[in-house]
Amino acid sequence: MVASLEGQQCRFQFFKYTDKGLIRQFAESFLFTDIPTLCEQFTNTCRKISCKGALCKWVLFSDHYQSISVDAPKVEDNEMAEALKWQVKDLLERPVEKSLVSFYRPNHPDQQFNQITAIAVEKELIEALIRASNTEDLILESIEIEELAIGNALLPQIGIDKLIGFVGENSSGLLYAFYHGGELCFCRHKKGKFIPEKQPVEEELLLEEDVVQQNSHSENSLQSEQREQEEEIFLLETQRTLDYVISQIYRRPLDRILLIDKPGSASLAETLSQLTETQVELVTMKSDYTQNGSFPPTVAEVGLLTDLPG
């Protein structure tokens, strides 16, 4: 079972092993206003299906945790989280006593690079997720963060000897992740900016044919102009991010860019490829992960399934 938190939405997806492999059997989402409501609705959803004893993984999207890059304290790894908590306490969005702090080490190409990424999460939220999972007799395996879970889903594409960039998004905005040696090296979130999506033009049924044609032409022109503006903003933001990563981190061009697949992404990938002179590939989810539900799983959610057999 995979459960995710993005904003005030919880997505719940249940997968089963079949003779065809791991197949999604159930998917549902709900909104919540606070932690008690989240736990109550999670419990109600679990009881709709037979999932007691199932493996359970949670993933938190970027609006539920805080990433802070800092110089690594000179302590052993088993003491790192505690040392980091006090090192970053003045940068935390909530009081240090109400936060849980963990960390990961970016796989930076410079061997002298000494920064690590501290991850701060609301303590009450984590404790509630553990209680809710245990109450429903789920085997809680992990609570992960979006930027690391994405890399698990992309393992077949990022390779171990390549420099790969990924461009995706969540409900808050764009997400850029860069991989070196098959591991995350650098991640950037850009709130309020999104990948432009080509919208289908709705047909209008009016009596006067010339009015229909005129209105349709005007609507198409406005949509085309809006999309061009969105593309320009997206391409500019992406180019800025790539310029920084290439000049300040890798000091050589990327081998490949992975772009999340959306309506209209094929033409956008072609433009991005020409602009950056880099191969751009679209990332799509497996079809057996998208059935039996009203929404497809995100890349991060699929990333929680990669270390399971089948």
Sine and cosine of phi, psi and omega as CSV:
sin_phi,cos_phi,sin_psi,cos_psi,sin_omega,cos_omega
0.00,0.00,0.74,-0.67,0.02,-1.00
-0.90,-0.45,0.82,-0.58,0.07,-1.00
-0.82,-0.57,0.66,-0.75,-0.04,-1.00
-0.73,-0.68,0.48,-0.88,0.05,-1.00
-0.86,-0.50,0.86,-0.52,0.06,-1.00
-0.68,-0.73,0.93,-0.37,-0.10,-0.99
0.88,0.47,-0.75,-0.66,0.03,-1.00
-0.98,-0.17,0.43,0.90,0.01,-1.00
-0.89,-0.46,0.68,-0.73,0.14,-0.99
-0.92,-0.40,0.76,-0.65,0.09,-1.00
-0.94,-0.33,0.70,-0.71,-0.10,-0.99
-0.82,-0.57,0.85,-0.52,-0.02,-1.00
-0.72,-0.69,0.74,-0.68,-0.04,-1.00
-0.89,-0.45,0.80,-0.61,-0.03,-1.00
-0.89,-0.45,0.58,-0.82,0.05,-1.00
-0.79,-0.62,0.50,-0.87,0.11,-0.99
-0.99,0.16,0.75,-0.66,0.07,-1.00
-0.76,-0.65,-0.01,-1.00,0.04,-1.00
-0.93,0.37,-0.18,0.98,0.05,-1.00
-0.98,-0.19,0.07,1.00,-0.01,-1.00
0.95,-0.30,-0.40,-0.92,-0.03,-1.00
-0.99,0.12,0.89,-0.46,-0.08,-1.00
-0.84,-0.55,0.67,-0.74,0.07,-1.00
-0.96,0.27,0.82,-0.58,-0.03,-1.00
-0.98,-0.20,-0.43,0.90,-0.13,-0.99
-0.40,-0.91,0.63,-0.78,0.07,-1.00
-0.51,-0.86,0.74,-0.67,0.01,-1.00
-0.49,-0.87,0.51,-0.86,0.06,-1.00
-0.78,-0.63,0.44,-0.90,0.06,-1.00
-0.50,-0.86,0.39,-0.92,0.05,-1.00
-0.99,-0.12,0.50,-0.87,0.04,-1.00
-0.66,-0.75,0.40,-0.92,-0.05,-1.00
-0.97,-0.26,-0.45,0.90,0.00,-1.00
-0.42,-0.91,0.05,-1.00,-0.08,-1.00
-0.90,0.43,-0.70,0.71,0.05,-1.00
-0.86,0.51,-0.64,0.77,0.03,-1.00
-0.91,0.42,-0.65,0.76,0.05,-1.00
-0.84,0.54,-0.76,0.65,-0.04,-1.00
-0.90,0.43,-0.65,0.76,0.00,-1.00
-0.89,0.45,-0.72,0.69,-0.02,-1.00
-0.94,0.33,-0.55,0.84,0.07,-1.00
-0.89,0.46,-0.70,0.72,0.03,-1.00
-0.87,0.49,-0.70,0.71,0.00,-1.00
-0.88,0.47,-0.64,0.77,-0.01,-1.00
-0.93,0.38,-0.68,0.74,0.02,-1.00
-0.85,0.52,-0.61,0.79,-0.09,-1.00
-0.98,0.21,-0.12,0.99,0.09,-1.00
-0.96,0.27,-0.41,0.91,-0.06,-1.00
-0.76,-0.65,0.24,-0.97,0.01,-1.00
-1.00,0.02,1.00,-0.08,-0.04,-1.00
-0.80,-0.60,0.15,0.99,0.04,-1.00
-0.87,0.50,0.70,-0.71,-0.03,-1.00
1.00,0.10,-0.04,1.00,0.00,-1.00
-0.97,0.25,0.49,-0.87,0.16,-0.99
-0.92,0.40,0.60,-0.80,-0.06,-1.00
-0.72,-0.69,0.73,-0.68,0.10,-1.00
-0.74,-0.67,0.68,-0.73,0.10,-1.00
-0.95,-0.31,0.53,-0.85,0.17,-0.99
-0.75,-0.66,0.75,-0.66,0.04,-1.00
-0.99,-0.16,0.77,-0.64,0.08,-1.00
-0.99,0.13,0.19,-0.98,-0.25,-0.97
-0.87,0.49,-0.37,0.93,0.01,-1.00
-0.99,0.16,0.02,1.00,0.04,-1.00
-0.93,-0.38,0.10,0.99,0.10,-1.00
-0.51,-0.86,0.27,-0.96,-0.04,-1.00
-0.86,-0.51,0.80,-0.60,0.05,-1.00
-0.98,-0.21,0.77,-0.64,-0.01,-1.00
-0.72,-0.69,0.87,-0.50,0.06,-1.00
-1.00,0.02,0.83,-0.56,-0.04,-1.00
-0.61,-0.79,0.30,-0.96,0.12,-0.99
-0.92,0.40,0.69,-0.72,-0.05,-1.00
-0.93,0.37,0.77,-0.63,0.11,-0.99
-0.88,0.48,0.49,-0.87,-0.03,-1.00
-1.00,0.06,0.94,0.35,0.03,-1.00
-0.68,-0.74,0.20,-0.98,0.05,-1.00
-0.95,0.32,0.38,-0.92,-0.05,-1.00
-0.85,0.52,-0.56,0.83,-0.02,-1.00
-0.95,0.30,-0.15,0.99,0.05,-1.00
-0.93,-0.36,-0.03,1.00,-0.15,-0.99
-0.90,0.43,-0.73,0.69,-0.07,-1.00
-0.87,0.49,-0.68,0.73,0.00,-1.00
-0.92,0.40,-0.66,0.75,0.02,-1.00
-0.91,0.41,-0.64,0.77,-0.01,-1.00
-0.90,0.43,-0.61,0.79,-0.05,-1.00
-0.82,0.57,-0.65,0.76,-0.03,-1.00
-1.00,0.09,-0.43,0.90,0.03,-1.00
-0.94,0.35,-0.57,0.82,-0.08,-1.00
-0.97,-0.26,0.14,0.99,-0.14,-0.99
-0.84,0.54,-0.55,0.84,-0.01,-1.00
-0.98,0.21,-0.17,0.99,0.01,-1.00
-0.98,-0.20,-0.11,0.99,-0.07,-1.00
-0.96,0.27,0.52,-0.85,0.00,-1.00
-0.98,0.18,-0.28,0.96,0.04,-1.00
-0.70,-0.72,0.28,-0.96,-0.02,-1.00
-0.81,0.58,0.56,-0.83,-0.08,-1.00
-0.87,0.50,-0.56,0.83,-0.02,-1.00
-0.95,0.31,-0.23,0.97,0.03,-1.00
-0.97,-0.25,0.22,0.97,-0.06,-1.00
-0.85,-0.53,0.54,-0.84,0.21,-0.98
-0.94,-0.34,0.75,-0.66,-0.06,-1.00
-0.87,-0.49,0.81,-0.59,0.13,-0.99
-0.80,-0.60,-0.21,-0.98,-0.07,-1.00
-0.32,-0.95,0.28,-0.96,0.25,-0.97
-0.61,-0.79,0.37,-0.93,-0.02,-1.00
-0.98,-0.21,0.91,-0.41,0.08,-1.00
-0.88,0.47,0.61,-0.79,0.01,-1.00
-1.00,0.07,0.96,0.27,-0.06,-1.00
-0.98,0.21,0.64,-0.76,-0.02,-1.00
-0.92,0.38,-0.39,0.92,0.02,-1.00
-0.99,0.12,0.90,-0.43,-0.05,-1.00
-0.90,0.43,-0.33,0.95,0.01,-1.00
-1.00,0.03,-0.06,1.00,-0.01,-1.00
-0.90,0.43,0.82,-0.58,-0.14,-0.99
-0.87,-0.50,0.28,0.96,0.00,-1.00
-1.00,-0.07,0.53,-0.85,0.11,-0.99
-0.81,-0.58,0.25,-0.97,0.00,-1.00
-0.96,-0.28,0.91,-0.42,0.08,-1.00
-1.00,0.09,0.67,-0.74,0.01,-1.00
-0.88,-0.47,0.88,-0.47,-0.01,-1.00
-0.94,-0.34,0.76,-0.65,-0.03,-1.00
-0.75,-0.66,0.49,-0.87,0.05,-1.00
-0.90,0.44,0.84,-0.54,-0.05,-1.00
-0.86,0.51,-0.69,0.73,-0.03,-1.00
-0.87,0.48,-0.60,0.80,0.00,-1.00
-0.91,0.42,-0.74,0.67,-0.03,-1.00
-0.89,0.46,-0.69,0.72,0.01,-1.00
-0.88,0.47,-0.60,0.80,0.00,-1.00
-0.93,0.37,-0.64,0.77,0.01,-1.00
-0.90,0.43,-0.63,0.78,0.03,-1.00
-0.90,0.43,-0.71,0.70,0.00,-1.00
-0.89,0.45,-0.71,0.71,-0.04,-1.00
-0.89,0.46,-0.65,0.76,0.01,-1.00
-0.92,0.38,-0.69,0.73,0.00,-1.00
-0.92,0.40,-0.59,0.80,0.00,-1.00
-0.86,0.50,-0.58,0.81,-0.01,-1.00
-1.00,-0.04,0.25,0.97,0.05,-1.00
0.84,0.54,0.59,0.80,0.10,-1.00
-1.00,0.00,0.50,-0.87,0.05,-1.00
-1.00,-0.02,0.99,-0.10,-0.07,-1.00
-0.96,0.28,0.92,-0.39,-0.03,-1.00
-1.00,0.00,-0.65,0.76,-0.08,-1.00
-0.24,-0.97,0.37,-0.93,0.21,-0.98
-0.84,-0.54,0.93,-0.38,-0.16,-0.99
-0.91,-0.41,0.17,-0.99,0.02,-1.00
-0.93,-0.37,0.46,-0.89,-0.12,-0.99
-0.81,0.59,-0.75,0.66,-0.16,-0.99
-0.91,0.41,-0.44,0.90,0.06,-1.00
-1.00,0.05,-0.59,0.81,0.00,-1.00
-0.90,0.44,-0.57,0.82,0.01,-1.00
-0.86,0.52,-0.67,0.74,-0.01,-1.00
-0.87,0.50,-0.57,0.82,0.04,-1.00
-0.89,0.46,-0.66,0.76,-0.01,-1.00
-0.93,0.36,-0.46,0.89,-0.09,-1.00
-1.00,-0.06,0.04,1.00,-0.09,-1.00
-0.76,0.64,-0.68,0.74,0.00,-1.00
-0.89,0.45,-0.43,0.90,-0.06,-1.00
-0.99,-0.11,-0.43,0.90,-0.15,-0.99
-1.00,0.05,-0.39,0.92,0.07,-1.00
0.90,0.45,0.07,-1.00,-0.04,-1.00
-0.95,-0.30,-0.11,0.99,-0.05,-1.00
-0.79,-0.62,0.41,0.91,-0.07,-1.00
-0.83,-0.56,0.34,-0.94,0.15,-0.99
-0.96,-0.27,0.93,-0.38,-0.15,-0.99
-0.84,-0.54,0.68,-0.74,0.11,-0.99
-0.93,-0.38,0.62,-0.78,0.05,-1.00
-0.86,-0.51,0.71,-0.70,0.05,-1.00
-0.86,-0.51,0.91,-0.42,0.01,-1.00
-0.66,-0.75,-0.25,-0.97,0.01,-1.00
-0.37,-0.93,0.32,-0.95,0.20,-0.98
-0.74,-0.67,-0.22,-0.97,-0.07,-1.00
-0.94,0.35,-0.25,0.97,-0.01,-1.00
-1.00,-0.01,-0.47,0.88,-0.03,-1.00
0.40,-0.92,-0.35,-0.93,-0.06,-1.00
-0.97,0.26,0.47,-0.88,0.11,-0.99
-0.73,-0.68,0.82,-0.57,0.06,-1.00
-0.92,-0.39,0.78,-0.63,0.04,-1.00
-0.74,-0.67,0.66,-0.75,-0.06,-1.00
-0.80,-0.60,0.69,-0.73,-0.14,-0.99
-0.86,-0.51,0.66,-0.76,0.04,-1.00
-0.75,-0.66,0.83,-0.55,-0.02,-1.00
0.90,0.44,0.49,0.87,0.02,-1.00
0.99,0.17,0.07,1.00,-0.02,-1.00
-0.80,-0.60,0.43,-0.90,-0.03,-1.00
-0.90,0.43,0.76,-0.65,0.02,-1.00
-0.94,-0.34,-0.65,0.76,-0.08,-1.00
-0.46,-0.89,0.64,-0.77,0.02,-1.00
-0.70,-0.72,0.63,-0.78,0.01,-1.00
-0.66,-0.75,0.73,-0.68,0.09,-1.00
-0.95,-0.31,0.70,-0.72,0.06,-1.00
-0.83,-0.56,0.99,-0.16,-0.06,-1.00
-0.94,0.35,0.58,-0.82,0.10,-1.00
0.99,0.14,-0.05,1.00,0.05,-1.00
-0.89,-0.45,0.63,-0.77,-0.11,-0.99
-0.69,-0.73,0.27,-0.96,0.09,-1.00
-0.96,0.27,0.82,-0.57,-0.01,-1.00
-0.90,0.44,0.65,-0.76,-0.05,-1.00
-0.85,-0.53,0.71,-0.70,0.00,-1.00
-0.98,0.22,0.87,-0.50,-0.03,-1.00
-1.00,-0.06,0.70,-0.71,0.07,-1.00
-0.93,0.37,0.59,-0.81,0.02,-1.00
-1.00,0.09,0.85,-0.52,-0.01,-1.00
-0.97,0.23,0.67,-0.74,0.02,-1.00
-0.99,0.14,0.68,-0.73,0.01,-1.00
-0.94,-0.35,0.67,-0.75,0.02,-1.00
-0.96,-0.28,0.98,-0.20,0.05,-1.00
-0.83,-0.56,0.34,-0.94,-0.06,-1.00
-0.96,0.29,-0.70,0.71,-0.07,-1.00
-0.99,0.14,0.92,-0.40,-0.09,-1.00
-0.89,0.46,-0.62,0.79,-0.03,-1.00
-0.92,0.38,-0.57,0.82,0.05,-1.00
-0.92,0.40,-0.64,0.77,0.03,-1.00
-0.86,0.51,-0.74,0.67,-0.03,-1.00
-0.90,0.44,-0.67,0.74,-0.02,-1.00
-0.90,0.43,-0.73,0.68,0.00,-1.00
-0.90,0.43,-0.65,0.76,0.00,-1.00
-0.90,0.44,-0.67,0.74,0.02,-1.00
-0.90,0.44,-0.68,0.74,0.01,-1.00
-0.90,0.43,-0.68,0.73,0.00,-1.00
-0.90,0.43,-0.68,0.73,0.02,-1.00
-0.88,0.47,-0.64,0.77,0.01,-1.00
-0.90,0.43,-0.68,0.74,0.01,-1.00
-0.91,0.42,-0.67,0.74,0.02,-1.00
-0.91,0.42,-0.65,0.76,0.01,-1.00
-0.91,0.42,-0.67,0.74,0.01,-1.00
-0.91,0.43,-0.67,0.74,0.00,-1.00
-0.90,0.43,-0.68,0.73,0.00,-1.00
-0.90,0.43,-0.64,0.77,0.03,-1.00
-0.87,0.49,-0.65,0.76,0.04,-1.00
-0.91,0.41,-0.68,0.74,0.02,-1.00
-0.91,0.42,-0.64,0.77,0.04,-1.00
-0.89,0.45,-0.68,0.74,-0.01,-1.00
-0.88,0.48,-0.69,0.72,0.02,-1.00
-0.90,0.44,-0.71,0.70,-0.01,-1.00
-0.89,0.46,-0.73,0.68,-0.03,-1.00
-0.90,0.43,-0.62,0.79,0.03,-1.00
-0.90,0.43,-0.71,0.70,0.00,-1.00
-0.90,0.43,-0.64,0.76,0.01,-1.00
-0.93,0.38,-0.66,0.75,0.01,-1.00
-0.89,0.45,-0.65,0.76,0.04,-1.00
-0.87,0.49,-0.70,0.72,-0.01,-1.00
-0.91,0.42,-0.70,0.71,0.02,-1.00
-0.89,0.45,-0.66,0.75,0.01,-1.00
-0.86,0.51,-0.67,0.74,0.01,-1.00
-0.91,0.42,-0.74,0.67,-0.06,-1.00
-0.89,0.45,-0.68,0.73,-0.04,-1.00
-0.94,0.34,-0.66,0.75,-0.08,-1.00
-0.99,0.14,-0.57,0.82,-0.12,-0.99
-0.98,-0.20,-0.37,0.93,-0.07,-1.00
-0.91,-0.42,-0.90,0.44,-0.10,-0.99
-0.99,0.17,-0.59,0.80,-0.06,-1.00
0.87,0.49,0.46,0.89,0.18,-0.98
-0.31,-0.95,0.36,-0.93,-0.06,-1.00
-0.89,0.45,0.38,-0.92,0.09,-1.00
-0.95,0.30,0.45,-0.89,0.09,-1.00
-0.98,0.17,-0.54,0.84,-0.07,-1.00
-0.31,-0.95,0.46,-0.89,0.11,-0.99
-0.87,-0.50,0.74,-0.67,0.06,-1.00
-0.96,-0.27,0.80,-0.60,-0.04,-1.00
-0.88,-0.48,0.78,-0.62,0.00,-1.00
-0.88,0.47,0.68,-0.73,-0.09,-1.00
-0.99,0.14,0.83,-0.55,0.08,-1.00
-0.69,-0.73,0.21,-0.98,0.09,-1.00
-0.83,0.56,0.82,-0.57,-0.02,-1.00
1.00,0.02,0.01,1.00,-0.06,-1.00
-0.94,0.34,-0.40,0.91,-0.03,-1.00
-0.89,0.47,-0.73,0.68,0.01,-1.00
-0.94,0.34,-0.56,0.83,0.04,-1.00
-0.92,0.40,-0.63,0.78,0.04,-1.00
-0.89,0.45,-0.62,0.78,0.02,-1.00
-0.91,0.42,-0.68,0.73,0.02,-1.00
-0.90,0.43,-0.69,0.73,0.00,-1.00
-0.90,0.43,-0.60,0.80,0.03,-1.00
-0.90,0.44,-0.68,0.73,0.02,-1.00
-0.91,0.40,-0.64,0.77,-0.04,-1.00
-0.92,0.39,-0.65,0.76,-0.08,-1.00
-0.99,-0.13,-0.16,0.99,-0.08,-1.00
0.83,0.56,0.65,0.76,-0.02,-1.00
-0.72,-0.69,0.60,-0.80,0.04,-1.00
-0.90,0.43,0.76,-0.65,0.02,-1.00
-0.88,-0.48,0.79,-0.61,0.01,-1.00
-0.87,-0.50,0.56,-0.83,0.04,-1.00
-1.00,0.04,0.63,-0.78,0.01,-1.00
-0.97,-0.25,0.85,-0.53,0.04,-1.00
-0.83,-0.56,0.40,-0.92,0.00,-1.00
-1.00,0.00,0.46,-0.89,0.07,-1.00
-0.87,0.49,0.63,-0.77,-0.06,-1.00
-0.90,0.44,-0.52,0.85,-0.02,-1.00
-0.97,0.23,-0.10,1.00,0.10,-0.99
-1.00,-0.09,-0.10,0.99,-0.09,-1.00
-0.95,-0.32,-0.13,0.99,-0.05,-1.00
-1.00,0.08,0.13,-0.99,0.05,-1.00
0.83,0.56,0.79,0.61,0.04,-1.00
0.07,-1.00,0.32,-0.95,-0.06,-1.00
-1.00,0.03,-0.06,1.00,-0.03,-1.00
-0.62,-0.79,0.52,-0.85,0.07,-1.00
-0.99,0.15,0.47,-0.88,0.08,-1.00
-0.94,0.33,0.50,-0.86,0.08,-1.00
-0.98,0.20,0.18,-0.98,0.03,-1.00
-0.88,0.48,-0.66,0.75,-0.01,-1.00
-0.89,0.45,-0.64,0.77,0.00,-1.00
-0.92,0.40,-0.64,0.76,0.07,-1.00
-0.90,0.43,-0.54,0.84,0.00,-1.00
-0.87,0.49,-0.40,0.92,0.02,-1.00
-0.97,0.22,-0.17,0.98,-0.06,-1.00
-0.99,-0.16,-0.14,0.99,-0.21,-0.98
-0.95,0.32,-0.41,0.91,-0.01,-1.00
-0.99,-0.11,0.23,0.97,0.05,-1.00
-0.99,-0.16,0.58,-0.81,0.05,-1.00
-0.91,0.42,0.51,-0.86,0.02,-1.00
1.00,0.03,0.00,0.00,0.00,0.00
